[in-house]
Amino acid sequence: MITSSFDVFLVIQAGANFRFCQIATVPLLALAFLRIGREKILPTLGLGPLLLWLAFQLIFFPIADFWLKSVGYCFWLILDIGLIFSFVQLFGDDRRRIQTLIRWYAISFAIVAAFAILQFVLPLFGYPSPFVTEWWIKDQLARANGFSYEPSYLGTYLLIGFVFVGALIKKPEAVLSQHLLRSVYWLCALGIIVSSSRMALIFLFLDIALRHCGRWLRVTRDVFHRRLVRANILALIPSCVLFIVAAVLVTVGVMVWERNPAAVLLFLNGTGVSDTAAHSVIQRESAFSDTLTVFAEHPLIGESLGGVSSGIAALHAYTVHSFEDSKPFEGMNIFAEALAASGVIGILPFIWFLIETTAKPLNIARQVSPSDSVLIRASVRALLFTWAILQFNQNILRPYLWVHLAVLAAVCAAAQRLETPEDACVAGMR
């Protein structure tokens, strides 16, 4: 799990890149099949629609101009499906294994976040910083990227951990200690800050706002009914503190703007705000438009998962001959990418998969013990944030998305194995 964000470390380049977490799926699958040989196979969340989507990709991959990339993407998808399946079979039949899995899942975010913070701090004291790919000030002020290609990839990865553990904090039913949860939470927050990924920061503040919104709604409801509940009012204190901190940060930002506009413009560079360069926004808009154009040219069956980039290259009168050639022509918005890859026919099992991995877990959460329900809801919340932020960058086969789906599927499988009310009571007391 800890290597799911690794792009520049523990990676084998053989045309396509093969990450350690993908390679590790093979022995995990072997162990899962050994377990199946001895015990009953456990149902896997989303497996049916995923296999249908994979079958569609395998049938139509020759359509792509550079079909070798389509083969590579199909192989990656097979590994991702295998990861989900193996997690369910290996962890979904034992509650203690699930607790161990969740604990190390949370810790993995803390380790990567701590490394990112170290990347940021080392150059401030004149020391070289490993694996840094981007700088605000060369060799002095780093944009931390951890083990990822770039800071935005790190920010997306840490956002999963931030939202996931944030949803478990102050939940007495959570299987992890509050000390561990708070440590991971703040490390992820600091990791996102030092990555300076603007999109990740926006979603970070959105998660905070949404979690505190319910407290204000409860007080508003109390006022409407002409009553005041002391506990609800006290619950607003953290929100008020955050509001004050935000106000202070805005004030400091305005002061810095007035005294040193160049420092603020450096952070805004790429957005087009205040006459800064808009290359980041323009690139995203152009890639998104090209992705939809590729879909419009092959609306029924698409270009296959790996064929979107060669389709975009063709729009610019360029022919892709290698994996390296295709990199500048990647699609934008993973749902648009899935649509362009699958067409209106092949996208149906993918939509089914999206619904099943969201609606079904929430339905399960209403029927199981409090400890399982909290874990499932936290996992779904993090998944929704992941789907949302991936609309603005990256690729649908990013390993950390599929690791999170594997964790969610394992938690759901374990929760459904509660067979008696007595078991549910025991699980809720753990």
C-alpha positions, 0 to 999 in steps of 0.5 A: 500500500505504501508504494501505491504513489511511487512513480520515481522509485521502485519502478521497472521500466519495460516500455510501460512502467510497472510499479512495485505495488502492481508487481506485488499483486501477483503473489497476492493473487497466488495467495488468494487462490490458495485460500480459495482452494481451502475455503469458500470464495468471498463475493467481491464488490464491483467484480462483475461490472469490472470484468465486463468492462475489461472484456470490452477493452480486450475485444476492441484494443486493436482499434487503437493506432498504437495498440501496444499501449492498449495491451499494457493498459489492459494488463494494468487493469487486470492487475488492479482487478486482481488487487481488489479480488485478492484483498477481499479473499485475504482480509475479508474473512477476519475482522482482526486482519481488517483492523491490521489492514486499516492500521497500516493503510493509515500509517502508509499515508503518514510515512509518505507525508513525512517523507514529503515534509522532509523533502521540503525542509532539507533544502531550507537548511542547505541539504540536497533533497531526493526525488524532487522534480519541481522547485519554487526556487531552485535548490532552495524552496521545493514543491514536495512530490514524495515519490510521485511524478509531480506535486499534484500527484502527491497531493491527490494521494495524500488527500485520500488519507486526509479525508479517510482518517478525518472521517474517523476522528472523534468516532468512538466506533473507529478501530484505530486510536485517536492519537494515530488518526490525528497524527496521520491527519495532520501529517497528510495536511502538512504534506498537501501544503508542502506539495503546494498542489492548488487543486489538492488544497481546494479539496482539503478545505472543501472536506473541512468545510463539509465536515463542519457544515453539519454542526452549523446546520444543527445549531440553525435548526435549534434556533429555528425551533427556539431552543439552544443545545449546549453540546451543539453550541460547543461543537462550533468552537473548532469551526470558529477557530478554523474561521479565525485561522482562515481570516488570519491567513487571508489577511497575511496573504493580502499584506504579502501581496501589498509588500511583495506581489511577486511572491504571491504571483509565483503561487498563482502562476499557471492559473491565469489569475491576476495576469499570470501565465495560464498554462496549467488551466489551458493545458487542462482545457485543451486536453479535456476538449481533445478527449471529448473529440476522440469520443465524438470520432468513435462514439460507439466502442471508443478507442480502448483505454490505451488508445485515447492518447494516440487518438489525441495525437492523431488530432494534432497530426502526430503518430505515436510509435512508443509509450514515450511518444504518447505521454504528451497526449494523455487525456484529461478528466478520467470519466471523459477518458473512460468514455472516449476509451469505451464509447457509449456501449462500453461505458455502461459496465463502468457506470455500473461499477461506479454505482455499485462501489458507492451505493452498495457500500452505503447500503451495507453500512446501514445494516452492519455494526457501528465499527464497520459502518464508520469504516465503510462510510469513511472509505466511501467519502474518501473514494468520492473525493478521489473521483472528484479530484481525478477529474482534473488530472492523471489517469484512471489506472492510478494505483492508489485509486485501486488500492483504496477500492481494494480496501473498501471492498475488503471492509465491505466483505468483512462487514457482511460476514457478521452472521448473528446479532451477538457477533455484531455486538462483539464487533461493535465493542472492539 
